[in-house]
Amino acid sequence: MSEVKKVIDKEAIGQIALSIRTLSMDAIQKANSGHPGLPLGCAELGATIFAEILSYYPEDPDWIDRDRFILSAGHGSMLLYSLLHLSGYELSIDDLKNFRQLGSNTPGHPEYGRTPGVETTTGPLGQGVSNAVGMAIAEKMLSARFNTDTHKIIDHFTYVLASDGDMMEGVTAESVSLAGHLGLGKLILYYDSNSITIEGSTDLAFSEDVAQRFKGYNWHVQKGSAYDIQGIITMTENAKEEKTKPSLIILDSIIAKGAAHMEGSHKSHGAPLGDKEIGDTKKVLGVPEDSSFFVHPGAYDYFKNRKKSQKQRYDGWKEQFNAWKKANPELSHLWNQFFGPVDLTGLVSPEFKQGDALATRSASGQVINAIAPVVPNFIGGSADLSPSNNTSIKNAEDFLHNSPHGRIMHFGIREHAMGGIMNGMALHGGIRPFGATFLIFSDYMRPAIRLASLMKLPVIYVFTHDSVYVGEDGPTHQPVEQLTALRIIPNLLVLRPGDAQETFLAWKMALQHKDGPTALILTRQNLEVYKKDDTQWKENITRGAYIVKDTKQNPDLVMIASGSEVNLALSAASKRPDLSIRVISVLSQSRFLKQTKEFKDTLLPPEAKRICIEAGIGMSWEKFTRESDQIISIEHFGDSGPGEKVADYCGMNEEAVLKAIDNIS
């Protein structure tokens, strides 16, 4: 343990903490909405972290070697906004006065991309913890790849502040379990242990020994007070010296510390203190009662002076980085690949020939191994399903505590954490993460998928075993509603390829998609690689859909399908040579629906009748059909049995399609 006593300006930290309390109280009261308990209760802790611990430079919020600070307890956002303002980020007093207002830079919970200095969108408890684990993984990966004996250009810590609520969420347990297993020594978690939740004391629902739990997870654990500034600094130094374990610092605190009458009350958690309580509290704090958004001048002065040392470190890093580039031209080139736009110039598709029969999960596995040599920061793995998801990268190392160069992630059976950790890896920068599981278990990942979509993070989900064709595992493992549920998430690009050739292009689209995550929906069963009548299909598929089988004249009927059902539509169409039937493959509903009317009408002539086919809920296909058209779908759960027999039972067969053709023609 460290015996070094760092000289600190406790008076200045007290002035910063006072300013946090006054700014937070007034902003929340002005908005008539918010959570004052945490900002008041953690004012000294926040002040200490930003004043004495964190390495950052407000003039360059995206500096790659900055320390990351994540407020997992995002409801306490005014703590973070106050600190960002005081420490010199581009966040004004007027921004604080506009707290929780439409279009403001200070939304109710921190939002990545909106407020300078906010590292991730938090609020759903536990997600920030999982993001922090992902950031620490990225730091470990990148430092192993780019640091040399002479130059350490990636060398920073990830700090996260979590609450009692974070500790109760399951995603936290999943994430910290993996963090301990991987020995993420540069991850430090401060636990604001105030024993209060919305309903009252944590005694109502929470009595576990958190310290023992984290020790069992292979974490380094310390305990102290949220108001012992020297203790916080000493414990943080101890944590930084522990190289092989992540660290938990449990800090006993009092919710709404400093409030005149509501200190320690659960009523301060999620509601403004009220004008009278604020007035009385300002008396207690020694602040003029008629002051509004009061900041102690000493707080500004402290951070103004600190900025000088911050700039020295920042400038020193830039000098070191330039020297590193000059000394390591090959590593410098690799750096540009990691941190520049994805370059797919050298990507060549595996050989998938017409008539080949293979599952799109198998095709995806071949594509992954074509991508890996071309995109060196393409890193990921599976939630313990790699042999089934086909996500292993050949000749690559596993990423483990003693092999940080590895690019194959083993997330374990932790789908929820996998989603949040991938978000953290993407947020850190330098990594293009992917993660895989069965489509049915996308439900376990949904909160993280939603946040990735909200933050527009370019993460990639590989969801295999995409329908009732899973078969014998039964309805617990047969996705029916999951595909539709994913399609309704804004910014999530959902791609369901119909054969191996489409799978290659779906992967290219996923890697080039910059405005959100992508979900690849892949089959367990073999699908035949079919002939494409559209000579421009490789271009048109990027617009969401294209013509697989065309007609010599205007079609009487257009059959519209995705994934495995394209093969079904083609088979059924071949049985009706008396009709002019066109078959469309819809890789992405959202992409197609955004196209021009001219393009859509070219594929789907208004005068032609339409049948949509998909082995799942048909709701999302209603946008493709009119009252006289038909949707062949599965509107109930499946059953246990061989895949083809289950599909027959669910009406996914040629007989059902031919019957629909008879009914509509």
N, C-alpha and C positions, 0 to 999 in steps of 0.2 A: 504494500500500500504506500501511496505517496505521502511523504512527510513535508513536502514543500508547501509553504504558506505563501500563496500569491498575494501581493499587496493590492488591495482593492479600495476603491473610493466608495465606501458604504453610504456616505452622504449623498453622492450623486445617484447611486442606485435607489436610494429612498426617494429622491426627487423624481426619478423616472417612474417608480412604482406609484407615487402619488398622482402623477400625470396620467398614467394608465387608468387609475380609478376614476379620476374626474372626467376624462374624455369618454370612457365607457359608460358611465352613469348618464352623462348628458346626451350622448348619441342615442342610447337606447330609449331614454325618456322622450327625446324629440321625435323619434320614430314611433313611439308608443308600441314598441315591439322589440323583443330581443332577450338575451340571456346575460344578465349582469353578474350572476353568481361566480362564474369561472374567472372572468377578467379581474374582478376584485380579489378573489381568493388566490389567484396565481400571479398577482402583479409583481411581487418581488422575484418570483421565479422567472417570469418573462423578462423582467429588467436585467436580471443577472445573465441570462442566456444571451441576450442581444448585446449587452454592454461588455461582458467579460469572456464569453465562451465561443460564440459563433464566429466563424471566419467568412466574411462576405464583403461585397463592395457594391453599395447601392447604385453607383453610376453604371454598373454592368450587372443587372439582375440575372443574366443568363451565363455568367462566367462559369465555365465547366468545372473548375476546381473549387467552387464555393462549398461550404458546408450546407447541407439541406436541413431546414427546420419545418417539420410537418405538425400542424395542429390537428391531430386526429379527432379531438373533441371539438369539431368545427362549429358547434353552437356557440362557443365562446369566441366568436370571430373578432369581437371588438378588442380583445387582448392583442391579437395579431395586427389588426389595422392600426391600433394605437402605436405599437412598436415599429411598424413599417413607416408610419408618419414621422415619429420622433427620430428614427435612425437615419432618415434622409432619403428614403425611397420616394418615387414620384407619386405621392399620395398626400393631398393637401388637407388643411382643416376643413375646407368646404366639402371635400369628399367625405370626411367623417360626419359632417353635419347632414350629409345626404344618405346616411346609413339606412339600408333596407328600402331605398326608394327605387322606383322603376328606372332602369338604365344607369344606375350609379356604379361607381368603382368600388363600392363597399356593400356588396349584397349580403343577404342574411347569413349565408354560410360562405366560406372562402371558395372562390371559383378560379381555377387555373385559366390563364390567358386573359383574364379581365383585370386583375390587380397586380402591379409589379411586386415581386417578392413572394407571391403566393405560389407554392411549389406544386400543389395538387388541390383538386376539389374535394372537400371533406364535409362531413355532416352526418351521413349514414355511419353510425359508429362502427369502429373496427376497420373501416376501409383505409383510413390514414395509416394505421399500423401496418396493414398488408402492403400499401404503397411504399412505406419506409423500408420494409424488408426487400422489396424489389429494387429500390434505389441503392441499398447497401450491396445487393448482389451485383448490380451493374458496376458499382465502384470497384468491387473486388475483381470482377472480370477485366475491366478496362485497365486497372493498375497493373494486373499481371501481364497484360499484352503490351503495354506501352512504356512502363517505367523501366529505367536502366539503372545500373549501379551508380551512374553519374548524375542522372536527372530523374526526379520524381515529379511527373507532371499531373498525375492523378493521385491525390493523397488527401482525402477529406473525409469527414464524418457525416453521418445521418442521425439527426436528433428528432425525436418525436415526443409530443406531449399527449398523453392519453388519460382518460377519466375512468371512474368506476364503471360507467356504461360501456366503454371500450373493452374493459376486462370481462364483461359478461357476454359480449357478442362472440359467437362461435368462430367467426372469421379470424379474430385475434388469436384464438387458441391454435387454429390451423397454421397461421402465419408464423407465430413465434416458435412453434414446434420446429418448423423447417429452418428458421433462422438459427436456432440453437444447434440443430444437427449440422448445419453448414459452417458453424463457427464464425459468424459474421461479427468480428471484433470491433468494427467501426460503426456499429449500430448501438445507439444509446437511447433508451426509453425512459422518460420521466413520467411517473405515475402520480397524478394529482388525486391523492387518496383523501377525499373529504367525507366519505361515507354518506353521501346524499345523492338521491335521484329524484325524479319529478314527484313520485308518490310519497317520498319521505326518507327515512333512514334506510340505508342499505340492509339493515337487519331484517327488513321485510322479505328479502329475496336472495341475499348474498352473504355467505358466511365463510367462504373458503379462505385458506391461507395462501394468498397470492404469491408471497415470497417462496414458499415451499413448492408451489406449482412451477414457478419459473426456474427454480433450482433443478427441478425434475426435467425441465426442458433444456438443461445445459446452459443456463444463463448465469452470469455474474450478478449477484443481488446485493444492494446496499439499502439502508433505510436512514431517513433523516427528516428534517422539518423544511417545509416550503418557505420558511421565513428566516432560516439560518443561511445567510448569503455565503459566508466562508465555508460552511459545510457543503453547500451545493457545489461550489467550485472544487473543493477537495475531492468530493465523491465523483465529480466529472473527470478530474485528473486521474483518479484511480481507475475509472472505467476506460479511459483512453490507454492506460498502461496494460489493460487486459487484452491481449492480442488475439486470443483464441476463442473468446466467448462474447456474444452480445451482452449488453449490460442493462439491468433494470435498476432504476433509482426510485425507490418508494418514498414519497414525500407526504407526510401528514399535513393536511391543510384545513382551512376553514372556509366554507363557501361564503361568498360575499364579505370577506374579511375587511373590516373597517367600517361597514355599514352601521349606523347608529343603533338601530333596533332589529334589523333583519340578518345580522351576522349569524351564520350557522343555521339559518332557516331554509328548508327546502322551497319555500315560497319565493326565494330570490333566484331560483334556478332559471326559470323561463318567463319572467314577467318584469316589466320596468319597476324600479323601486318606488316610484311616485314622487311628486314634487316635495311633499313634506319630508319624506325619508331622505331625499337627496339634500334638502336644506339642512336637516339635522346632521347628516353625515358630513357635509362640508364644514359644519361647525367643529365636529370631532376631529376632522383632518386639518383644521386650521386654514381652510380655504375660504375666501370671501363668499358669503351665501349668494350674493347676486352675480357671481362670476358665471360665465358660460363657456364651456370647452376650455377650461383653465389648463395651462401648461406651465409648470415651473421653469423659469428661465435656465436653471441649472441643468435641466434635462436636455434642452437644445444645445447648450454649451458643451456638455459632455460628448454628445454624439458628433458635434462639429469638430472637436479636438480628436476624437477617435478616428474620424474619417482620414486623418493624415496618416496614421499607422496602417489603416486599411489600404490606402492607396499605395503605401510602400510595399506591402505584401503583394498586392495585385500587380504592381509594376515589376516587382522581383520575379513573380511567376511568369509574366510575359517574357522577360529577359531569358529565364530558364527555358521556357518553351521554344523560343527562337534558337537558343543554343542547342537544344535537343533536336530540333528539326534539321539544323545544319549538320549535326554529328550523326544523325540516323535517317538518311534519305529514304530507305525502304520503309521504316516505321512511319515516317512522315506521309508517305504515299498511302500506307494502310490507314492512317488516321483520317486522311481525306475520304477514304472509302467508308469508314465508320461514321463520320460526321457529315458527309455530303449527301446529296440526293442519291437514291438507289440507281445504279447503272446496270441495266440488264442487257447491254450490248452483246455480251458474250454468252447469253443464255440460249441454249439450244434444247428443243424438246426431245425427250426420249422418243424412240421410234414406236409409234402407235399406228398400226396399219388398219385399214378398213377390214372388217371381219374378225379382228382380234376380240377376244372376250375376256375382260378383266374388271374387277370392282374398281370404282373410282377411288376408293381408299388405297388400293394397290397402285393405281396410276399416280395418285398424289405422293405416295412414298417414293416413287421413281423421280417425280418432279422435284421433291424436296432435295434429293441428292444431286439433281442437276443445278439447283439454285445455290447450294452450299458453297461450291468452289467460286462462284461468281459474286456472291454477296457475303463477304466474310463476317459481317456483324449480324447475320441471320442466325438467331440462337433461340432454342426452345426445346420443348419436350412434351411429355404427357403426364396425365394424372394416373400413373401406374398402368397405362394401357398401350404402351408403345408397340408391342407386338400386334395388337389389334388395330391401332390407329395408323400404323406404318409411318411413324415419325422419326425413327432413328436416322442419324446422319452417319454414313459409313466412314470408317477410319477416323472418327472424331472422338475426343476424350469426353468422359462424363464430367460435369461441373460438380465437384465435391469439395469438402473443406480443405483437402490437401491437393486438389488439382484445379486451381482457379482459371487455368487456361481452357478448361473444357467448355464446349458449346452445346452439350446435350444436358438439358435440365431434367431432373427427376423430381417432380412436384409431390410425389406420393399421392395418396388417396385424399386429396385436399382441393377439390375443384374450386370452392369459393376463394380460398387463398390464392390458387393459381391465377384466377382472374385479376385479383387485386395486385399480386406481385408482378404480373405482366404489365399492368398499368404503371407501376413504379419504375420498372425497367425502361419503359418507353419515355416516361417523364424525365428520367435522369438524362437521357440523351446518349447517343452512340450505339444503341442496341435496337435491332428490329426483332422483337420477340414474337414467338408463336407458341400456342399451347393447345393440347388436344385431349378430348374425351369423347364419350358417346353423346350423340345428340340429346338423348333423354336427360343427361346430367347437365345440360346447359341451364336447366332450372336452378341448379346449385350455384351457378355462376352469374345469374341474371343481375344482381346488384352491381357487380363489378363491370359487366358488359354495359349496363346502362350508364355508369359513370365514364367508361371509356368513350362511349358515344357522345356524352355531354361534353367531354374534354376534347373530342375529335382526335383521339390517339390512334396511330396507325398500327394497332396490334392485330394479330391474325388468330382466329379460332379455327381449329380443325375438328369438325363434328362428324364423326362417322356413325355407321349403323343407323341410318337415317329414317327408317320406316318399319312397318310391321313385318317386312321381309327379314328382320332380325330373327324372327321365328321362335325357336324353342324356349328362349328366355322368357317369353310371355309378355303380357301387357305391362308389367312393371318396367320392362326394358324396351318396349316398342313405342317410339315417339309417334304421336298422332297430332297433338296441338302445338308442339314446340316450334315447328317451322313457321307457322303463322304468328306465333308469339314473338319470334325474333324479328319477323318482317315489319312489325309495327313499331319497332324502336327507331326513333329518328337518328339519322347519321350512320346507322349500321348497314353496311353493304352485305346483303345475303346472296350468296352464289351457290346454285345447285346445278352442277354440270351433269349432262346426260351421258357422256362417255369419256374415255381417256383423253381424247384430243381436246375436248372442252375443258377438262380438268387442268391441262397445262395452261390454257389461256386464262382460266379462272385464277390460278396462282399468279400469273403475270398481273392481272387486274388488281389482285390483293396487294401485291408489292408496290404497285404504282398508286394505290389509293391513299391520299394524304389527308383527307378530311374526315377521318373516322376509322373505326375498326371494321374488319371484314370477317364474316363467318362463312367458311366453306362447308357445304353440306354434302356428305359423301356416303356411298353405299357400301354395304357388306357384300352383297351378291354381285356376281359378274354381269356386266353389260356389254353388249356387242358395240364395237366401234362402227358407226353407220356412215353411209355415203351422204355427203352434203351437196344438195343441188345449188345452193347459193355460192357462187364463185367468190363472193366477197364476204363469206361468212366470218372469217377471222377478224375483219373490221367491224362487221355488224354486231357480232356477239358482245363487243364492248359497249354497245348501245342497249344491251339487255336481252335481245332476242334476235333470231334470224330464221330463215326458211330452211328446214332440213329436207323436206320432200315437197317439190312444187308440182304444179299441173301445167299442161300445155295451154289450157284456156283459163279464164277466170274461175276460181274455185267455187264449187257449190257449198263446200263445208271446210272450215279450218279447225283442225284439232290442235289444241294448245296444251303443252305439257312441260314439265321440268324433270330433271333427274332421270330416274329409272323408268318413269312413265313415258318418256319419249320413245323408247324401244317398244313399249306397249302400243302406243299410238301408231307407230310405223307398221307393226305387225297387223293391227286391226285394219288399217287403211289398205294393206295389200290384199285383204280378203274382199274388198269392195271395188274392183276395177271398173264397175259400172258407174261409180260416182267420181266426180272431180274433187279429190280431197287433198288439201295442203296440210302439212304438219310443221308446226312451229316449236322450236325449243326456246324456252324462256329461262335463261340463266339467272337473270335478275329482274324481278318484277319492278322494283323501284327505279332502276335505270331505264327500263322500257317505258314506264308510265311518264317519265320526264321528257321523252323525245317529242319531236314536233308531230303535229297531227298528220302531216304528210307522210312521215316515216311510218307511223302507226297504221295509217290507212293502207299503206303499201303492203304491209304484212297481213293486216286484218281488214280486208275490204268490207266496207259497211254492209254491202248487200249479201255477203256470205254468212251462213249459219255457223255457230261456234260450239265446240265441246271442249271444256277444260278437264284435264285429268291430272290428279295428284294423289298420292297415297298418304293423305292426311286431311285435316280440316280444310274445307273448301272456302272459308270466309274470304281469304285474300284474293280469290279468283273472281269474286263478284264484280270487281272493277273491269274485268275483261269480258263480261257477259251482259246480255240484255235479257229481257223477260222470256223471250222465245228460245234462248240458248240453254245449254245444260252444263252442269258441273258434276263430274264423277269424282267422288271424294270419300273419305272415311270419317263419319261423324260419331263414332263410338270407339271404345277401347278394343284392342285386339284380343287374341287368345293364345294359348301356348300350343305350339305345334311346328312342324316344318314350315319354313318361310313361304313357299309357294302355296301350301294348303291354307295358311293363315290369310294370305293375300286373296285367295279364292273366297274364303269365308267372309272377307271384308269387301268383296265386290271389285277387287282390283284384278280383273282378268279380261281376256279378249272377248269373252261372251258378253260381259257387261258393256263393253265399249260398242260392240256390234249392235246390241239391243238399243243403246242410246242413239246410234246412227239411224237405225230404223225408225225410232220415235221422232227424230228431228227432221229427217229427210222427206 
